[in-house]
Amino acid sequence: MTKTKEISIKTLIIVLGCLNGLMPFSTDLYLPAFPAMAQNLGTNAGMITLSMSTFFAGACVGQFFNGPILDRFGRKNPMLIALVFFFLTSLGCAVAGNIILLCVFRFSQAISISVCSVGSRAMVRDVFPVEKIASMFSTLSLIMGIAPIIAPTLGGIILLFSDWRGIFIFLAVMALILLVALHFFLPHVKEADPNYSLKPKAILGNYKKVILTKGYMGYAIITALSSAVLFSWISSSSLLFIGVLGISKQQFGWIFASTASCMILGSQFNRLLLRRFSSFDIAFWAVGMQLLVCCYLLYIAIYSLTVMHLLIGMCFFMLFLSLISPNTMAITIRPFTENIGSANAIMGVTQMALSALVTAILSYFQDGSAVPMILTMMLLSAISFSMQYFLKQKTV
């Protein structure tokens, strides 16, 4: 562990978790508002889902450029500037008068918050030794897991007192609170490096070194597959439970919180498993169990789709999903002692690019049933399982 004398590890993890949690909060808080947004903006549910795909695309673009910036200027100052821009773009979303303008502001919003996502993950590698990284990512997942638990419920509560625009005003207020927390409580873990070049040739050269690192891209893609699976569920969940199964916005918040609670449970169970098993083994067997759950979900989607059946299946699915990402992320970045920001950026770009592509395709194939979502999750899980099978022996 580095520079721990002047750093409160507990404070560091809490602040990093909150900064990292702003990304899922930005995607989950407005889920209960999807039907109302479609009506207010004069569009359909698929186009509202596209606003989430646009958000992912912005995060993808942002992370590509943010990695080198964080390696050059340190972690803290770029993150402070990013929160200011997130505040402004959240207000832009709140005043958007049509779906095109909303997508433009969501794209810009994602570019700014991606700095905090890359920076917070990079700081984990800055501070903690290799053998602690997976455990620390599980701890971050615990804090991040609070976001999907409370975000849809909170979004539903906001809708009781305001329209959907109030949700984005709330995000702007969150940005201000995190700006203060970052300024006063997060130390300069990594100082600026004036020798780090931001010339295009140098940046591409550093990215090339990262990509060619043994096992890096394989596990970066596996991590991205887990992210795409998660956002397949997130982008479809409100349309299924509210639009198809007919529950209220507030009930949806509690249901979504139940699945997110299983992710928190799994992330902490992962810390116990790491005492006996390697990250490679945990991730491999977890995705295998995830595939079995997909078979159950596909069966109920075709023959007996009910709120309870879908909820039970998704709770187990989220439990196993939470055992995958912390371990594959740790495997991905553990070889690096330099270019850490760039390594996290490429991993983030891969996650967001695949998530954007998958949710965009899924929005096109929405047919008012759970089948497109479940088939997508099953396909992504199968690809992940196959890749881990072939990479596991080569990387260990």
C-alpha positions in Angstrom: 0.0 0.0 0.0 1.3 3.4 -0.9 1.0 6.8 0.9 -1.2 5.4 3.6 0.3 7.6 6.4 -1.5 10.7 5.2 -4.6 8.9 3.9 -7.5 7.6 5.8 -8.3 4.4 3.9 -11.9 4.3 5.1 -12.5 7.9 4.0 -10.7 7.2 0.7 -12.9 4.2 -0.1 -16.1 6.0 0.8 -15.3 9.0 -1.4 -14.1 6.8 -4.3 -17.2 4.6 -3.9 -19.5 7.7 -4.1 -17.7 9.1 -7.1 -17.8 5.7 -8.9 -21.5 5.4 -7.8 -22.5 8.6 -9.7 -22.4 6.7 -13.0 -25.0 4.1 -12.0 -27.0 6.7 -10.2 -27.1 8.7 -13.5 -28.5 5.6 -15.3 -30.9 4.3 -12.6 -32.4 7.4 -11.1 -34.6 8.2 -14.1 -35.7 4.6 -14.9 -39.2 5.0 -13.3 -39.7 8.1 -15.5 -39.2 6.3 -18.8 -43.0 6.0 -19.6 -43.7 9.6 -18.5 -40.7 10.9 -20.5 -41.8 9.2 -23.6 -45.3 10.8 -23.3 -43.9 14.3 -22.4 -41.3 14.4 -25.1 -43.7 13.0 -27.8 -41.7 9.9 -28.5 -41.8 6.1 -27.8 -40.2 3.9 -25.1 -37.5 2.7 -27.5 -36.2 6.3 -28.1 -36.1 7.0 -24.4 -34.0 3.8 -24.0 -31.8 5.3 -26.7 -31.0 8.2 -24.3 -29.3 5.6 -22.1 -27.3 4.2 -25.1 -26.2 7.8 -25.9 -25.0 8.1 -22.3 -22.9 5.0 -22.7 -21.5 6.3 -25.9 -20.5 9.5 -24.2 -18.8 7.6 -21.4 -17.0 5.6 -24.0 -15.6 8.6 -25.8 -14.8 10.4 -22.5 -12.8 7.5 -21.0 -10.7 7.2 -24.2 -9.3 10.7 -23.6 -9.6 10.9 -19.8 -7.1 8.1 -19.2 -4.0 10.0 -20.5 -5.3 13.3 -18.9 -5.4 11.5 -15.5 -1.9 10.1 -16.0 -0.6 13.6 -16.9 -2.4 15.9 -14.5 -3.0 13.5 -11.6 -6.3 12.3 -10.3 -7.9 15.0 -8.2 -7.9 18.2 -10.3 -9.4 16.6 -13.5 -12.1 15.0 -11.3 -13.0 18.4 -9.8 -13.4 20.0 -13.2 -15.4 17.0 -14.4 -18.0 17.4 -11.6 -18.5 21.1 -12.5 -19.3 20.0 -16.1 -21.6 17.2 -14.8 -23.5 19.8 -12.8 -24.0 22.0 -15.9 -25.0 19.2 -18.2 -27.5 17.8 -15.6 -29.2 21.2 -15.7 -29.2 20.9 -19.5 -31.0 17.6 -19.3 -33.6 19.1 -17.0 -34.5 21.8 -19.5 -34.3 19.7 -22.7 -37.5 20.1 -24.8 -37.1 17.1 -27.1 -35.5 13.7 -27.2 -32.6 14.9 -29.5 -31.6 17.6 -27.1 -31.9 15.2 -24.1 -29.6 12.8 -25.9 -27.0 15.5 -26.6 -26.9 16.6 -22.9 -26.8 12.9 -21.8 -23.8 12.4 -24.1 -22.1 15.4 -22.6 -23.1 14.4 -19.1 -21.4 11.0 -19.5 -18.2 12.5 -20.9 -17.8 14.5 -17.7 -18.6 11.8 -15.2 -16.4 9.2 -17.0 -13.4 11.2 -15.5 -14.5 10.2 -12.0 -15.1 6.6 -13.0 -11.6 6.2 -14.5 -9.9 8.2 -11.8 -11.5 6.4 -8.9 -10.5 3.0 -10.3 -7.0 4.2 -11.0 -6.6 5.3 -7.4 -7.4 1.8 -6.2 -4.4 0.6 -8.2 -2.3 3.6 -7.0 -2.9 2.9 -3.3 -3.3 -0.8 -2.8 -1.0 -3.8 -3.6 -1.9 -6.3 -6.2 -3.2 -8.9 -3.8 -5.7 -6.5 -2.3 -7.2 -5.0 -5.5 -10.0 -7.6 -6.0 -11.0 -7.2 -2.4 -11.0 -3.4 -2.7 -13.1 -3.5 -5.8 -15.6 -5.6 -3.8 -15.7 -3.0 -1.1 -16.3 -0.3 -3.8 -19.1 -2.5 -5.2 -20.7 -2.5 -1.7 -20.8 1.3 -1.8 -21.7 1.5 -5.5 -24.4 -1.1 -4.8 -26.3 1.5 -2.7 -26.9 3.5 -5.9 -29.1 1.0 -7.7 -30.9 0.1 -4.5 -32.1 3.6 -3.7 -31.9 5.3 -7.1 -35.1 3.9 -8.7 -37.0 4.2 -5.4 -35.8 7.8 -5.0 -36.6 8.5 -8.6 -40.2 7.3 -8.0 -40.4 9.5 -4.9 -39.1 12.6 -6.8 -41.9 11.9 -9.4 -44.5 12.2 -6.6 -43.5 15.9 -6.2 -42.1 16.8 -9.6 -42.0 15.7 -13.2 -39.1 13.8 -14.7 -37.0 17.1 -15.0 -36.7 17.1 -11.2 -34.7 14.0 -11.4 -31.9 15.7 -13.4 -32.0 18.7 -11.0 -31.4 16.2 -8.2 -28.4 14.9 -10.1 -27.0 18.4 -10.4 -27.3 18.8 -6.6 -25.5 15.5 -6.1 -22.7 16.8 -8.3 -22.3 19.9 -6.0 -22.2 17.7 -2.9 -19.6 15.4 -4.4 -17.5 18.4 -5.5 -17.3 19.6 -1.9 -16.4 16.1 -0.7 -13.8 15.6 -3.3 -12.2 18.9 -2.6 -12.0 18.5 1.2 -11.7 14.8 1.8 -9.8 13.2 -1.1 -6.0 13.7 -1.1 -3.7 14.1 -4.0 -2.8 10.4 -4.2 -0.9 10.8 -7.5 0.7 14.1 -8.4 0.8 15.5 -11.9 3.5 14.1 -14.2 5.0 16.8 -16.5 7.0 14.2 -18.3 3.8 12.4 -19.5 3.2 13.4 -23.1 -0.3 14.2 -24.4 0.8 14.2 -28.0 -1.3 11.9 -30.1 1.6 9.7 -31.0 2.6 9.2 -27.4 -0.9 8.6 -26.3 -1.5 5.9 -29.0 1.9 4.4 -28.1 0.9 4.1 -24.4 -2.4 2.6 -25.4 -0.6 0.1 -27.6 1.6 -1.0 -24.7 -1.5 -1.5 -22.5 -3.4 -3.4 -25.1 -0.5 -5.7 -25.9 0.0 -6.6 -22.2 -0.6 -10.4 -21.9 -4.2 -11.2 -21.0 -5.3 -7.6 -20.7 -7.7 -7.3 -23.6 -9.2 -10.7 -23.0 -10.2 -9.9 -19.5 -11.1 -6.3 -20.4 -13.7 -7.7 -22.9 -15.0 -10.2 -20.3 -15.5 -7.3 -17.8 -17.3 -5.4 -20.6 -19.6 -8.4 -21.2 -20.6 -8.3 -17.6 -21.3 -4.6 -17.8 -23.4 -5.1 -21.0 -25.4 -7.8 -19.3 -26.1 -5.5 -16.4 -27.2 -2.6 -18.6 -29.4 -5.0 -20.7 -31.3 -5.5 -17.5 -31.3 -1.9 -16.4 -32.5 -0.5 -19.8 -35.3 -3.1 -20.0 -36.4 -3.5 -16.4 -38.8 -0.5 -16.0 -40.5 -1.2 -19.4 -41.0 -4.9 -18.3 -42.2 -4.3 -14.7 -44.2 -1.1 -15.2 -45.2 -1.3 -18.9 -45.8 -5.1 -19.3 -46.5 -6.4 -15.8 -48.3 -3.3 -14.6 -46.8 -2.5 -11.3 -46.5 1.1 -9.9 -43.4 3.2 -10.2 -42.9 3.0 -6.4 -43.2 -0.8 -6.4 -40.7 -1.0 -9.3 -38.2 0.9 -7.1 -38.5 -1.7 -4.4 -38.2 -4.6 -6.9 -35.1 -3.0 -8.4 -33.7 -2.5 -5.0 -34.1 -6.2 -4.2 -32.0 -7.2 -7.2 -29.4 -4.6 -6.4 -29.2 -5.9 -2.8 -28.3 -9.3 -4.2 -25.3 -7.6 -6.0 -24.2 -6.1 -2.6 -24.5 -9.5 -1.0 -22.5 -11.1 -3.8 -19.8 -8.5 -3.7 -19.2 -9.1 0.0 -19.4 -12.9 -0.4 -16.7 -12.4 -3.0 -14.3 -11.1 -0.3 -14.8 -14.3 1.7 -14.3 -16.5 -1.4 -11.0 -14.7 -2.2 -9.6 -16.1 1.0 -9.7 -19.6 -0.5 -10.0 -19.2 -4.3 -8.4 -17.2 -7.0 -10.1 -14.4 -8.9 -9.8 -16.6 -12.0 -11.8 -19.5 -10.5 -14.5 -17.3 -8.9 -15.2 -15.4 -12.1 -15.3 -18.6 -14.2 -17.7 -20.6 -12.1 -19.9 -17.5 -11.4 -20.5 -17.0 -15.1 -21.3 -20.7 -15.5 -24.0 -20.4 -12.8 -25.2 -17.2 -14.5 -25.9 -19.2 -17.7 -28.0 -21.7 -15.8 -30.1 -18.9 -14.3 -30.6 -17.6 -17.9 -32.1 -20.9 -18.9 -34.6 -20.5 -16.0 -35.4 -16.9 -17.0 -36.0 -17.9 -20.7 -38.4 -20.7 -19.6 -40.5 -18.4 -17.5 -40.4 -15.6 -20.1 -42.0 -18.0 -22.6 -44.4 -20.0 -20.4 -45.1 -18.2 -17.1 -43.9 -14.6 -16.8 -45.0 -13.1 -13.4 -43.5 -10.4 -11.2 -42.4 -13.0 -8.6 -40.8 -15.4 -11.1 -38.9 -12.7 -12.9 -37.8 -11.1 -9.6 -36.5 -14.4 -8.2 -34.5 -15.2 -11.3 -33.0 -11.7 -11.5 -32.0 -11.8 -7.9 -30.0 -15.0 -8.4 -28.6 -13.6 -11.7 -27.4 -10.4 -10.0 -25.8 -12.4 -7.2 -23.6 -14.3 -9.6 -22.9 -11.2 -11.7 -21.5 -9.5 -8.7 -18.9 -12.2 -8.3 -17.6 -11.6 -11.9 -16.8 -7.9 -12.3 -14.6 -7.2 -9.2 -12.4 -10.2 -10.1 -12.1 -9.7 -13.8 -11.4 -6.0 -13.2 -8.6 -6.9 -10.8 -7.1 -9.4 -13.2 -7.2 -6.8 -16.0 -5.3 -4.0 -14.2 -3.0 -5.9 -11.9 0.0 -6.1 -14.3 0.3 -2.3 -14.4 2.5 0.0 -12.3 2.5 2.8 -14.9 -0.1 4.0 -17.5 -2.7 3.0 -14.9 -5.1 5.7 -16.0 -4.8 4.6 -19.6 -5.3 0.9 -18.6 -8.5 1.8 -16.7 -9.6 4.0 -19.6 -9.4 1.3 -22.2 -11.2 -1.1 -19.9 -13.9 1.6 -19.3 -14.1 2.4 -23.1 -14.6 -1.3 -23.8 -17.4 -1.5 -21.1 -19.3 1.5 -22.3 -18.9 0.8 -26.0 -20.3 -2.7 -25.7 -23.0 -1.5 -23.3 -24.0 1.2 -25.7 -24.1 -1.2 -28.7 -26.1 -3.8 -26.8 -28.7 -1.5 -25.3 -29.1 0.2 -28.7 -29.7 -3.2 -30.4 -32.0 -4.3 -27.6 -34.1 -1.1 -27.9 -34.7 -2.0 -31.5 -35.9 -5.5 -30.8 -38.1 -4.6 -27.8 -41.4 -6.5 -28.4 -43.2 -6.0 -25.1 -41.9 -9.3 -23.7 -38.9 -10.3 -21.6 -37.5 -12.6 -24.3 -35.2 -10.1 -26.1 -33.6 -9.1 -22.9 -33.1 -12.6 -21.6 -31.7 -13.9 -24.9 -29.3 -11.0 -24.9 -28.1 -11.8 -21.4 -27.8 -15.4 -22.3 -25.7 -14.8 -25.4 -23.3 -12.4 -23.6 -22.9 -14.8 -20.7 -22.1 -17.7 -23.1 -19.5 -15.6 -24.8 -18.0 -14.6 -21.4 -17.9 -18.3 -20.3 -16.2 -19.4 -23.5 -13.6 -16.6 -23.3 -12.8 -17.4 -19.7 -12.4 -21.1 -20.5 -9.7 -20.4 -23.1 -8.0 -17.6 -21.2 -7.9 -19.1 -17.8 -5.1 -21.6 -18.3 -3.0 -19.1 -20.4 -3.2 -16.3 -17.8 -2.8 -18.3 -14.5 
